Amino acid sequence: MSDIKNKVQGLDPNVQARDMVELVSQTDNVYETLVIITKRARQLSVDLKHELHQKLEEFATTTDTIEEITENKEQIEISKFYERLPNPVIIALDEYQKGEIHHHYTTEKKPL
């Protein structure tokens, strides 16, 4: 997972316009391209969320009352780091454009 965090450090977190002809060049179908990018974005989202929760569990303490909640600076810094990461869709789109996503059909595609 740390590979993803290192890879996206230079990635612009802002949404940008994309050339649809270039995006569709691999599949020749806009919807197939969007499904591929969406599925990868969901994988990234789940992985990043799981990793964040694992790191925050290290700071978790069980208390009897709600009033005893304490703030930990390390915990806040970890949360801020994950908030600054680009949206998983932007990461997946960048991976797709670089050809880093492998996709295939589980069944043969029937011609229309």
N, C-alpha and C positions, 0 to 999 in steps of 0.2 A: 504494500500500500504506500509506503514511503516513496516508491518510484513515481507514483502519480503526483504526489505533492511536489517532488523535485521537478517533474516535467512541466507542471502548470505554473511554476513561479514566474516565468516570463510572459505568460499568456494574458492578454488584455481581458479583464473581466466584463467589459462593456459589450453589449449586443452590437453587432455590425451587420450591414447588408452583405449578402453572399450571392455569388453568381450561380443561379439555379441550373444553368446548362452544365457547368462544371460539376456540380453536386450530383446531377442525375446521370452523368456520363458512365458510371459503373453499372447502373441497374436499368437505365432507360425508362424509369418509372419514378415519379416524384413520391408517390405513396410508399413504395418499397424503401426508398432512401430514407424517408422520415421514420419508418418503422425500425430500420436498422439503427439509426441515430438515437431514437427514443429508447430502444431496449438497452443500448449501451449506457445511456444516461441513467436509466433506472438502476443498472448494476453499480455504476459509480456512486450514485446516491446512497444505496444501501451499504456499500462498503465504507464510504466515508462516515456515515452515521454510526455504523458499528464500531469503527475505529475511535471516533470521538467519545462514544459512551464507555469504551474500555478505558480510555485515558482518564475520563472524569470519574470513573468508579474508584480509581486509586485514591481520590480525595474524599470519597464519601465516608461519612461517619454516621452511625445510627445514634439518635438522641431520643429522649422521651418526650420532649416538648418542642414545639415549632419555634419558640422564642430563642432557642440556642443555635440558630443558623449563623455560621461564620463564613466570611468571604476569604478565599485564598487567592493571592495574587497570581500564583502559577496556574490555577484553574481558570482564572479570568483571561490570562494570556493565551492559554490553549484554545479557549472558546473564541477569542478574537481572531486567532490565526485561521480557524476553520471558517469563520464568517467572511474573511477576506478572500478565501479561495473562490475561483470562478464557479459559476453555476455548472452543475454536472452536464447540462445540455451543451454549454459552450465547450467544455472539455471533450465531450463525445463528438461534437462537430469537428473540432480540431483534429482529433484522432482519425475520424473518417476521411478528412481531406488529405491527411498525410499517409493514408493507406494502412493504418495500424489496426484496423478492425477487420477481422475475418468473418465473413458471413457466407452461408450456403443454405440451400433449400433442403428441407427434410424429405420432401417428395418432389417428383418431377413436375415442373411447371407445364401446364397444358396451354397450348396456343389457343387464342380466342377465335 
